[in-house]
Amino acid sequence: MIMSQKRFEEYFAKVVLESCFPDKFVDLHISDKPDLRYKSVIGIEVTNCMPKRAVEAFKLWRRVAKQGEQISPRIIERLEQLKEVEHDGRGLVWQQGTYTDNIDDSPIKHFLKAVEKKVERLNSNNADYAGMESYELFVNSFIFIPDNQVGAVFKRLQELNDKMKKFDCIYLLTNEQKLLIFDMLGGMVYPKYLYARLERIADKAKELYLGVKNG
Protein backbone atom coordinates (compact mmCIF):
# COMPACT_ATOMS: atom_id res chain seq x y z
CA MET A 1 0.00 0.00 0.00
CA ILE A 2 1.35 3.43 -0.87
CA MET A 3 2.26 5.63 2.07
CA SER A 4 -0.37 8.32 1.39
CA GLN A 5 -3.16 5.74 1.51
CA LYS A 6 -1.64 4.18 4.62
CA ARG A 7 -1.54 7.56 6.33
CA PHE A 8 -5.18 8.23 5.47
CA GLU A 9 -6.12 4.89 7.03
CA GLU A 10 -4.35 5.97 10.19
CA TYR A 11 -6.29 9.23 10.34
CA PHE A 12 -9.48 7.30 9.63
CA ALA A 13 -8.77 4.88 12.50
CA LYS A 14 -7.93 7.83 14.75
CA VAL A 15 -11.30 9.52 14.12
CA VAL A 16 -13.25 6.25 14.46
CA LEU A 17 -11.66 5.45 17.82
CA GLU A 18 -11.94 8.98 19.18
CA SER A 19 -15.61 9.02 18.14
CA CYS A 20 -16.42 5.64 19.67
CA PHE A 21 -14.34 6.03 22.84
CA PRO A 22 -14.20 9.75 23.75
CA ASP A 23 -13.31 8.96 27.38
CA LYS A 24 -10.48 6.63 26.42
CA PHE A 25 -8.86 8.34 23.44
CA VAL A 26 -8.22 12.07 23.42
CA ASP A 27 -6.23 13.42 20.47
CA LEU A 28 -4.51 10.26 19.29
CA HIS A 29 -1.12 11.08 17.78
CA ILE A 30 -0.16 9.82 14.31
CA SER A 31 3.22 8.14 14.55
CA ASP A 32 4.96 4.95 13.49
CA LYS A 33 5.59 1.65 15.23
CA PRO A 34 2.92 1.92 16.52
CA ASP A 35 0.83 3.97 14.06
CA LEU A 36 -1.30 5.75 16.68
CA ARG A 37 -0.32 6.69 20.19
CA TYR A 38 -2.13 7.91 23.25
CA LYS A 39 0.74 9.40 25.24
CA SER A 40 3.04 6.51 26.19
CA VAL A 41 0.09 4.53 27.47
CA ILE A 42 -1.57 2.94 24.42
CA GLY A 43 -0.05 2.22 21.03
CA ILE A 44 -2.35 1.17 18.19
CA GLU A 45 -1.30 -0.55 14.98
CA VAL A 46 -3.52 0.14 11.95
CA THR A 47 -3.98 -2.24 9.04
CA ASN A 48 -6.58 -3.65 6.67
CA CYS A 49 -7.36 -7.22 5.73
CA MET A 50 -7.92 -6.93 2.00
CA PRO A 51 -5.70 -9.38 0.06
CA LYS A 52 -2.93 -7.93 -2.11
CA ARG A 53 -4.56 -8.94 -5.40
CA ALA A 54 -7.75 -7.07 -4.47
CA VAL A 55 -5.74 -3.98 -3.43
CA GLU A 56 -3.94 -4.07 -6.77
CA ALA A 57 -7.24 -4.39 -8.64
CA PHE A 58 -8.75 -1.37 -6.86
CA LYS A 59 -5.70 0.71 -7.74
CA LEU A 60 -5.91 -0.31 -11.40
CA TRP A 61 -9.65 0.43 -11.55
CA ARG A 62 -8.93 3.94 -10.24
CA ARG A 63 -6.34 4.41 -13.00
CA VAL A 64 -8.90 3.29 -15.56
CA ALA A 65 -11.42 5.82 -14.23
CA LYS A 66 -8.82 8.59 -14.28
CA GLN A 67 -7.23 7.93 -17.68
CA GLY A 68 -10.27 6.69 -19.61
CA GLU A 69 -9.47 5.85 -23.22
CA GLN A 70 -5.79 6.59 -22.63
CA ILE A 71 -5.44 3.54 -20.40
CA SER A 72 -2.80 1.00 -21.36
CA PRO A 73 -4.00 -2.34 -22.79
CA ARG A 74 -1.65 -4.01 -20.32
CA ILE A 75 -3.72 -2.61 -17.45
CA ILE A 76 -6.92 -3.93 -19.00
CA GLU A 77 -5.27 -7.31 -19.42
CA ARG A 78 -4.15 -7.32 -15.79
CA LEU A 79 -7.65 -6.43 -14.59
CA GLU A 80 -9.02 -9.39 -16.52
CA GLN A 81 -6.58 -11.58 -14.61
CA LEU A 82 -7.59 -10.10 -11.26
CA LYS A 83 -11.09 -11.41 -10.64
CA GLU A 84 -11.31 -10.15 -7.05
CA VAL A 85 -12.76 -6.74 -7.96
CA GLU A 86 -15.55 -5.98 -10.40
CA HIS A 87 -17.60 -2.94 -11.38
CA ASP A 88 -21.32 -3.61 -10.81
CA GLY A 89 -22.54 -0.44 -12.55
CA ARG A 90 -22.72 1.53 -9.33
CA GLY A 91 -19.20 1.13 -8.04
CA LEU A 92 -16.34 -1.24 -7.34
CA VAL A 93 -17.13 -4.46 -5.50
CA TRP A 94 -14.67 -6.86 -3.92
CA GLN A 95 -15.72 -10.40 -4.80
CA GLN A 96 -14.88 -11.82 -1.39
CA GLY A 97 -16.04 -15.37 -1.86
CA THR A 98 -18.61 -17.43 -0.01
CA TYR A 99 -19.21 -17.22 3.73
CA THR A 100 -19.31 -20.72 5.17
CA ASP A 101 -19.51 -22.30 8.61
CA ASN A 102 -15.73 -22.74 8.49
CA ILE A 103 -14.02 -19.44 9.36
CA ASP A 104 -10.85 -20.67 7.64
CA ASP A 105 -12.71 -21.15 4.38
CA SER A 106 -14.52 -17.80 4.16
CA PRO A 107 -13.52 -14.13 3.84
CA ILE A 108 -13.02 -14.11 7.62
CA LYS A 109 -9.69 -15.85 6.98
CA HIS A 110 -8.30 -12.54 5.67
CA PHE A 111 -8.96 -10.90 9.05
CA LEU A 112 -7.32 -13.77 10.92
CA LYS A 113 -4.26 -13.65 8.64
CA ALA A 114 -3.94 -9.88 9.13
CA VAL A 115 -4.01 -10.31 12.92
CA GLU A 116 -1.52 -13.18 12.80
CA LYS A 117 0.86 -11.08 10.72
CA LYS A 118 0.65 -8.12 13.09
CA VAL A 119 1.17 -10.28 16.19
CA GLU A 120 4.29 -11.76 14.61
CA ARG A 121 5.52 -8.31 13.66
CA LEU A 122 4.90 -6.94 17.16
CA ASN A 123 7.07 -9.73 18.58
CA SER A 124 9.80 -9.56 15.93
CA ASN A 125 13.29 -8.83 17.26
CA ASN A 126 13.88 -6.17 14.60
CA ALA A 127 10.40 -4.58 14.61
CA ASP A 128 11.64 -1.73 16.82
CA TYR A 129 8.25 -0.78 18.29
CA ALA A 130 8.21 1.99 20.86
CA GLY A 131 7.72 0.78 24.41
CA MET A 132 4.08 1.28 25.41
CA GLU A 133 2.07 0.17 28.43
CA SER A 134 -0.48 -1.45 26.12
CA TYR A 135 -0.77 -2.34 22.43
CA GLU A 136 -3.98 -2.50 20.40
CA LEU A 137 -4.84 -3.29 16.78
CA PHE A 138 -7.33 -1.61 14.41
CA VAL A 139 -8.31 -3.58 11.29
CA ASN A 140 -10.28 -1.90 8.53
CA SER A 141 -12.24 -4.31 6.36
CA PHE A 142 -15.03 -4.99 3.88
CA ILE A 143 -16.00 -8.27 5.52
CA PHE A 144 -18.56 -9.12 8.17
CA ILE A 145 -18.71 -11.77 10.86
CA PRO A 146 -22.05 -13.59 11.34
CA ASP A 147 -23.27 -13.47 14.93
CA ASN A 148 -23.04 -17.25 15.25
CA GLN A 149 -19.32 -17.17 14.35
CA VAL A 150 -18.16 -14.37 16.64
CA GLY A 151 -17.29 -16.86 19.40
CA ALA A 152 -15.19 -19.02 17.09
CA VAL A 153 -13.37 -15.93 15.77
CA PHE A 154 -12.64 -14.70 19.29
CA LYS A 155 -11.25 -18.12 20.27
CA ARG A 156 -8.99 -18.10 17.23
CA LEU A 157 -7.78 -14.58 18.07
CA GLN A 158 -6.86 -15.78 21.54
CA GLU A 159 -4.77 -18.56 19.97
CA LEU A 160 -3.04 -16.18 17.56
CA ASN A 161 -2.51 -13.46 20.16
CA ASP A 162 -0.55 -15.72 22.52
CA LYS A 163 3.00 -14.43 22.40
CA MET A 164 5.12 -12.39 24.79
CA LYS A 165 3.72 -9.12 23.44
CA LYS A 166 -0.03 -9.13 22.94
CA PHE A 167 -2.73 -6.84 21.62
CA ASP A 168 -4.99 -6.05 24.56
CA CYS A 169 -7.80 -5.01 22.23
CA ILE A 170 -8.49 -5.76 18.56
CA TYR A 171 -10.96 -3.60 16.61
CA LEU A 172 -12.55 -4.78 13.36
CA LEU A 173 -14.51 -2.32 11.22
CA THR A 174 -16.97 -4.41 9.19
CA ASN A 175 -18.94 -3.71 6.03
CA GLU A 176 -22.07 -3.40 8.19
CA GLN A 177 -20.93 0.00 9.50
CA LYS A 178 -20.16 -1.69 12.78
CA LEU A 179 -17.01 -1.71 14.88
CA LEU A 180 -16.47 -5.06 16.58
CA ILE A 181 -14.38 -4.77 19.73
CA PHE A 182 -12.52 -7.91 20.72
CA ASP A 183 -11.52 -7.17 24.31
CA MET A 184 -8.69 -9.65 24.71
CA LEU A 185 -8.04 -8.72 28.35
CA GLY A 186 -11.68 -8.71 29.42
CA GLY A 187 -12.50 -11.84 27.43
CA MET A 188 -15.52 -10.41 25.63
CA VAL A 189 -16.72 -9.07 22.30
CA TYR A 190 -19.15 -6.20 21.76
CA PRO A 191 -20.15 -3.88 18.93
CA LYS A 192 -20.22 -0.13 18.39
CA TYR A 193 -22.66 0.91 15.67
CA LEU A 194 -21.63 3.64 13.25
CA TYR A 195 -24.80 3.97 11.20
CA ALA A 196 -25.02 7.41 9.54
CA ARG A 197 -21.68 8.35 11.13
CA LEU A 198 -19.08 6.73 8.89
CA GLU A 199 -19.41 9.29 6.11
CA ARG A 200 -18.82 12.17 8.53
CA ILE A 201 -15.94 10.28 10.10
CA ALA A 202 -14.33 9.70 6.69
CA ASP A 203 -14.78 13.38 5.78
CA LYS A 204 -13.14 14.48 9.03
CA ALA A 205 -10.26 12.03 8.52
CA LYS A 206 -9.75 13.31 4.98
CA GLU A 207 -9.75 16.90 6.23
CA LEU A 208 -7.13 16.10 8.87
CA TYR A 209 -4.99 14.13 6.43
CA LEU A 210 -5.08 16.79 3.71
CA GLY A 211 -4.43 19.51 6.27
CA VAL A 212 -1.22 17.84 7.36
CA LYS A 213 -0.22 16.83 3.83
CA ASN A 214 -0.66 20.35 2.44
CA GLY A 215 0.47 22.16 5.56
DODRENBA-774218 format. One line per field, with one value per residue: residue number from 1; x, y, z negated of N, C-alpha, C, O in turn. Coordinates in steps of 0.2 Angstrom, whole numbers. Each point is the difference from the previous one (the first is absolute). Layout:
# DODRENBA-774218
n <- c(NUM/...)
n_east <- c(X/...)
n_north <- c(Y/...)
n_up <- c(Z/...)
ca_east <- c(X/...)
ca_north <- c(Y/...)
ca_up <- c(Z/...)
c_east <- c(X/...)
c_north <- c(Y/...)
c_up <- c(Z/...)
o_east <- c(X/...)
o_north <- c(Y/...)
o_up <- c(Z/...)
***
This chain:
# DODRENBA-774218
n <- c(1/2/3/4/5/6/7/8/9/10/11/12/13/14/15/16/17/18/19/20/21/22/23/24/25/26/27/28/29/30/31/32/33/34/35/36/37/38/39/40/41/42/43/44/45/46/47/48/49/50/51/52/53/54/55/56/57/58/59/60/61/62/63/64/65/66/67/68/69/70/71/72/73/74/75/76/77/78/79/80/81/82/83/84/85/86/87/88/89/90/91/92/93/94/95/96/97/98/99/100/101/102/103/104/105/106/107/108/109/110/111/112/113/114/115/116/117/118/119/120/121/122/123/124/125/126/127/128/129/130/131/132/133/134/135/136/137/138/139/140/141/142/143/144/145/146/147/148/149/150/151/152/153/154/155/156/157/158/159/160/161/162/163/164/165/166/167/168/169/170/171/172/173/174/175/176/177/178/179/180/181/182/183/184/185/186/187/188/189/190/191/192/193/194/195/196/197/198/199/200/201/202/203/204/205/206/207/208/209/210/211/212/213/214/215)
n_east <- c(4/-6/10/1/2/11/6/-2/6/10/2/1/10/8/-1/4/11/5/-1/7/10/-10/-6/-3/-8/10/-7/-7/8/-1/-1/8/-5/-11/-7/-4/-1/-1/3/1/-9/-4/2/-1/-1/6/-10/5/-11/4/-6/9/-3/-3/8/5/-6/0/9/0/-6/6/6/-4/-1/9/3/-6/-4/1/-10/7/4/10/-2/-1/10/6/-4/4/10/0/1/11/5/-10/-1/-3/8/2/3/8/2/0/5/-8/-9/3/-9/9/-4/3/2/1/-11/5/-8/-8/-1/-8/-10/-5/-3/-10/-10/-4/-6/-10/-7/-2/-8/-10/-2/-3/7/-5/-6/5/-5/-7/8/-5/-7/-3/-2/1/-10/5/-10/7/-11/2/7/-3/-4/-1/-11/-4/2/-9/-9/-6/-8/-10/-8/-7/-9/-9/-6/-8/-9/6/0/10/2/-4/-7/3/4/-10/5/-10/7/-10/-2/2/10/7/-2/7/-6/10/-9/10/0/-6/7/3/-11/5/-11/5/-9/2/-8/1/6/-4/-11/-8/-3/-7/-11/-5/-4/-10/-9/-4/-6/-10/-7/-2/-9/-10/-1)
n_north <- c(-6/4/5/4/-9/-3/7/-1/-8/4/6/-7/-5/6/2/-8/-1/7/-4/-7/5/4/-9/-5/2/2/3/-7/-5/8/-11/-3/-8/0/-6/-7/11/-9/10/0/6/8/-11/8/-11/4/-4/-6/-1/10/-9/-6/-11/-3/-3/-10/-9/-1/-6/-12/-6/-1/-9/-10/-2/-3/-11/-5/8/8/-4/-1/-1/5/11/4/2/9/9/0/6/12/-10/3/4/3/0/4/7/-7/-10/6/-8/1/-3/4/0/-11/5/-2/-10/-1/0/-11/-1/7/6/-7/-7/5/-2/-10/-1/5/-6/-9/4/3/-9/-5/5/-2/-10/6/-8/-4/-5/-4/-9/8/4/-9/9/7/-11/8/-6/7/-5/4/3/-9/-2/-11/4/-9/4/-5/10/5/-6/-3/7/1/-8/2/6/-5/-5/5/1/-8/11/-1/1/7/-6/10/5/-6/8/-2/4/-1/-10/-4/3/-8/6/-7/-1/0/-2/4/11/7/-1/10/-4/9/1/2/3/-4/-6/-1/-9/-10/1/0/-11/-5/3/-5/-11/0/2/-8/-8/2/-1/-10/-6/4/-7)
n_up <- c(0/8/2/11/7/2/6/11/5/3/9/9/2/5/11/7/1/7/10/3/3/1/-3/10/8/-4/8/5/-6/8/1/-8/5/1/5/-7/-1/-8/4/-11/2/7/1/8/-1/9/0/9/1/3/5/-2/-1/-11/-7/1/-4/-11/-4/1/-8/-9/0/-3/-11/-4/1/-7/7/-8/-3/-9/10/0/1/11/5/-2/5/11/-1/1/-3/-4/9/-6/11/-10/3/-8/2/-6/6/-11/9/-7/6/1/-1/-5/1/10/-11/-1/-2/-7/4/-4/8/6/-3/3/11/2/-2/7/9/-1/0/10/6/-3/5/9/3/9/-7/-8/-5/4/-6/1/-4/8/1/8/1/7/-2/7/-1/6/-9/1/-10/7/0/9/4/-3/-2/9/3/-5/2/9/-2/-5/7/5/-6/6/1/3/11/-8/7/-5/9/1/6/-2/8/-5/6/-10/4/2/-10/7/-9/5/-6/5/-1/6/9/5/2/5/1/10/-5/10/-5/11/-3/4/2/-8/-3/7/-2/-8/2/6/-6/-6/5/2/-9/-3/5/-3/-9)
ca_east <- c(-4/4/0/-6/-6/1/-1/-7/-3/1/-4/-6/-1/0/-6/-4/1/-2/-7/-3/2/2/3/7/5/0/5/4/5/2/7/2/2/-6/-3/-4/2/-3/6/4/-5/-3/3/-5/1/-6/1/-6/0/-2/6/4/-3/-6/2/2/-5/-3/4/-1/-6/0/4/-4/-5/4/3/-5/2/7/3/4/-3/3/-4/-7/2/1/-6/-3/3/-2/-7/-3/-4/-4/-4/-7/-4/-1/7/4/-2/5/-3/4/-1/-6/0/-2/0/7/3/6/-2/-5/3/3/7/5/0/4/7/2/2/5/6/1/3/6/4/1/4/6/5/2/-6/2/-6/1/-2/-7/-3/-4/-1/-7/0/-6/-1/-5/-1/-6/-3/-4/0/-6/0/1/7/4/4/5/5/4/5/6/4/4/5/5/2/2/7/3/-3/-7/-5/-5/-6/1/-6/-2/-6/-3/-4/-6/0/0/7/0/5/2/3/4/1/-6/-2/-7/-1/-6/0/-2/-3/2/-5/-1/6/7/2/3/6/4/1/4/7/3/1/6/5/2/3/7/4/1/2)
ca_north <- c(6/6/3/5/-3/-2/6/1/-6/2/5/-3/-4/5/4/-5/-2/6/1/-6/-1/7/0/-4/3/7/2/-5/2/-4/-1/-6/-6/-1/5/5/-1/5/1/-6/-5/-4/0/-3/-2/1/-4/-2/-7/-2/-3/4/0/5/7/2/1/6/6/0/3/8/3/-1/5/6/1/-2/-4/0/-5/-5/-7/-4/1/-4/-8/-2/0/-6/-6/0/-1/1/6/1/6/-2/5/6/1/-6/-5/-5/-7/-3/-7/-2/-1/-7/-2/-1/7/0/-1/6/6/1/-2/5/3/-4/1/7/0/-4/4/5/-2/-2/6/3/-4/-1/3/6/4/6/4/4/-3/2/-4/-4/0/-2/0/2/-3/3/-6/0/-6/0/-6/-2/0/-6/-2/5/-4/-4/5/2/-6/0/6/-2/-5/4/6/-4/1/4/6/-2/6/0/1/-1/3/-2/4/-4/3/2/6/-2/-2/-5/1/-7/2/-6/-1/-2/-6/1/4/4/5/7/2/6/2/7/4/-1/5/6/-2/-1/7/3/-3/3/7/-1/-2/5/6/-2/-1/7/5)
ca_up <- c(0/0/-6/-1/-2/-7/-5/0/-4/-7/-2/0/-7/-6/-1/-2/-7/-4/0/-3/-7/-2/-7/0/5/1/5/2/4/5/-1/4/-4/3/5/-4/-7/-5/-4/0/-3/5/7/4/7/4/6/3/1/7/3/5/7/0/-1/7/4/-2/3/7/2/-1/6/6/-1/0/6/5/6/0/-4/4/1/-5/-6/1/0/-7/-3/2/-4/-7/-1/-7/0/6/0/1/3/-5/-3/0/-4/-1/0/-6/-1/-4/-8/-2/-7/-1/0/4/7/1/0/-7/0/2/-6/-5/3/-2/-8/-1/2/-4/-6/1/1/-7/-4/3/-3/4/1/-3/-2/-6/-6/-2/-5/3/7/3/7/4/7/4/4/4/-2/-6/-3/-3/-8/-2/1/-4/-5/3/2/-6/-2/5/-1/-6/2/4/-4/-6/0/-6/1/2/1/-5/3/7/3/7/3/5/5/-3/-3/-7/-2/-5/-5/-4/-7/-2/-7/-3/2/3/7/0/5/0/7/3/5/1/-3/4/5/-4/-3/6/2/-5/0/6/-1/-4/4/5/-3/-2/6/4/-5)
c_east <- c(4/-1/-6/-6/1/-1/-7/-3/2/-4/-8/-1/0/-7/-6/0/-2/-7/-3/2/3/3/7/5/-2/6/5/6/2/8/2/3/-1/-3/-3/3/-4/6/5/-4/-2/3/-5/3/-6/2/-7/1/-2/7/3/-2/-6/2/3/-5/-4/4/0/-6/0/4/-4/-5/3/2/-5/2/7/3/4/-4/3/-4/-6/2/1/-6/-4/3/-2/-8/-3/-4/-3/-4/-7/-4/-1/7/4/-2/6/-4/4/0/-6/1/-3/1/8/4/7/-2/-5/4/3/7/4/1/5/8/3/2/6/7/2/3/7/5/1/5/7/6/3/-5/1/-6/2/-3/-7/-2/-4/0/-7/1/-7/1/-6/-2/-7/-4/-5/1/-7/0/1/7/5/4/5/6/4/5/6/5/4/6/6/3/3/8/2/-4/-7/-4/-5/-7/1/-7/0/-6/-2/-4/-7/0/0/7/-1/6/1/5/4/1/-7/-4/-8/1/-6/1/-1/-3/1/-5/-1/6/6/1/3/7/6/2/5/7/3/2/7/6/2/3/7/4/2/2/8)
c_north <- c(6/4/5/-4/-3/5/2/-5/2/6/-2/-3/5/3/-5/-1/6/1/-5/0/7/0/-4/3/7/2/-5/3/-4/-1/-6/-5/2/6/5/-1/5/0/-6/-6/-6/1/-4/-1/1/-4/-1/-8/-2/-3/4/1/5/7/2/1/7/6/0/3/8/3/0/6/7/1/-2/-3/0/-6/-5/-7/-5/0/-4/-7/-2/0/-6/-6/0/0/2/6/1/7/-2/5/6/1/-7/-5/-6/-7/-4/-8/-1/-1/-7/0/0/7/0/-1/6/6/2/-1/6/4/-3/1/7/0/-4/4/5/-2/-3/6/4/-3/-1/4/6/5/7/5/4/-4/3/-4/-5/1/-2/0/2/-3/3/-6/2/-7/1/-6/-2/-1/-7/-2/5/-4/-4/5/3/-5/0/5/-1/-4/4/5/-3/0/5/7/-1/7/-1/1/0/3/-2/4/-4/4/2/7/-1/-2/-5/0/-7/2/-6/-1/-1/-6/1/4/4/5/7/2/7/2/7/4/-1/5/7/-2/0/8/3/-2/3/7/0/-2/5/6/-1/0/7/5/1)
c_up <- c(0/-6/-1/-2/-7/-5/0/-5/-8/-3/0/-7/-6/-1/-2/-8/-5/0/-4/-8/-2/-7/0/4/1/4/1/4/6/0/4/-6/-7/4/-4/-8/-4/-6/0/-3/5/7/4/7/4/7/3/2/7/3/5/7/1/0/7/5/-1/3/7/2/-1/6/6/0/2/8/6/6/1/-4/4/0/-5/-7/1/0/-7/-4/2/-4/-7/0/-6/0/6/-1/1/3/-5/-4/0/-6/-1/-1/-5/0/-4/-7/-1/-7/-2/0/4/7/2/0/-7/-1/1/-7/-5/3/-2/-7/-1/2/-4/-7/1/1/-7/-4/4/-3/3/2/-3/-2/-7/-6/-2/-6/3/8/2/8/3/7/3/5/4/-2/-5/-3/-3/-7/-2/1/-4/-6/3/2/-6/-3/4/-1/-7/2/4/-4/-6/0/-6/0/3/2/-5/3/7/3/7/3/6/5/-2/-4/-8/-2/-6/-4/-3/-6/-2/-7/-4/2/3/6/-1/6/-1/7/2/5/1/-2/4/5/-3/-2/6/2/-5/0/7/-1/-4/4/5/-3/-2/7/3/-5/1)
o_east <- c(5/-5/-2/-4/-5/-4/-2/-5/-4/-3/-3/-5/-4/-2/-4/-4/-3/-3/-5/-4/6/4/4/6/-5/6/6/-2/2/3/-3/3/5/2/0/1/-1/0/1/3/1/0/-1/2/-5/5/-5/6/-3/5/-3/0/-1/-2/-1/0/-1/-2/0/0/-3/-1/0/-2/-3/0/1/4/3/6/-2/-3/-4/-1/-2/-5/-3/-1/-4/-4/-1/-3/-7/-4/3/-1/-2/-6/-1/1/-2/-2/2/-4/5/4/-4/5/-5/2/1/0/2/5/-4/6/5/4/6/5/4/4/6/6/5/5/6/4/4/6/5/3/4/-1/3/0/-2/0/4/-5/0/2/-1/1/-3/5/-5/5/-5/4/-3/-5/-1/2/-2/5/3/2/6/6/6/6/6/5/6/6/6/5/6/6/-1/3/-4/-2/-1/2/-4/-5/5/-5/4/-5/3/0/-4/-5/-3/4/-3/5/-4/6/-3/1/1/-5/-4/5/-5/5/-2/3/0/2/0/-1/4/6/5/4/5/6/4/5/6/6/4/6/6/4/4/6/5/2/2)
o_north <- c(1/-1/0/3/0/-1/1/2/-2/-1/2/0/-1/0/1/0/-1/2/1/-2/1/5/1/1/2/0/1/4/-6/5/-1/2/1/5/6/-5/6/-4/-2/-5/-6/6/-6/5/-2/0/2/-2/-5/3/5/5/3/4/6/5/3/5/6/4/3/5/5/4/4/6/2/-5/-4/0/-2/-2/-4/-5/-3/-4/-5/-4/-3/-5/-5/5/0/1/-1/2/-3/-1/5/6/-5/2/-2/-1/-4/-3/4/-2/-2/4/0/3/5/0/-2/0/4/2/0/3/3/0/0/3/3/-1/1/3/2/0/2/3/-3/5/5/4/5/5/-2/-3/6/-6/-6/5/-5/3/-3/1/-1/-4/4/-1/5/-5/4/-2/-1/-6/-1/2/0/-2/0/2/-1/0/2/0/-1/2/3/-5/2/2/-4/5/-5/-2/3/-3/0/0/-1/6/2/1/3/-3/1/1/-2/2/-4/-5/-4/-2/-5/3/-3/1/2/-1/4/4/4/6/4/1/2/5/3/1/4/4/1/2/4/3/1/3/4/2/0/6/5)
o_up <- c(-4/-4/-6/-4/-3/-5/-6/-4/-4/-5/-5/-3/-4/-6/-4/-3/-5/-5/-3/-4/-2/-1/-5/-2/2/-2/-2/5/-2/-1/6/-4/-4/-1/2/-2/2/-4/6/-2/-2/2/-2/3/-2/2/-3/0/2/-1/3/3/5/3/2/4/5/3/3/5/4/2/4/5/2/2/6/-1/4/0/6/-4/-2/-3/-5/-3/-2/-4/-5/-1/-4/1/-1/-4/6/-5/5/0/2/-2/3/-5/5/-4/1/-3/-2/-3/1/-4/-6/6/2/4/5/-2/-1/-4/-2/-1/-3/-5/-1/-2/-4/-3/-2/-3/-4/-3/-1/-4/-3/-3/-3/4/3/2/-4/0/-2/0/-3/3/-3/2/-2/4/-1/3/-1/4/-3/3/-4/-3/-6/-2/0/-1/-3/-1/0/-2/-3/0/0/-3/-1/1/-6/0/-3/-5/5/-3/0/-3/3/-2/4/-3/4/0/4/-3/-4/4/-5/2/-3/1/-3/-3/-4/-3/-2/2/-2/2/-6/5/-3/5/-5/0/0/1/3/0/-1/2/2/0/-1/2/1/-1/1/3/1/0/3/3/-4)
***
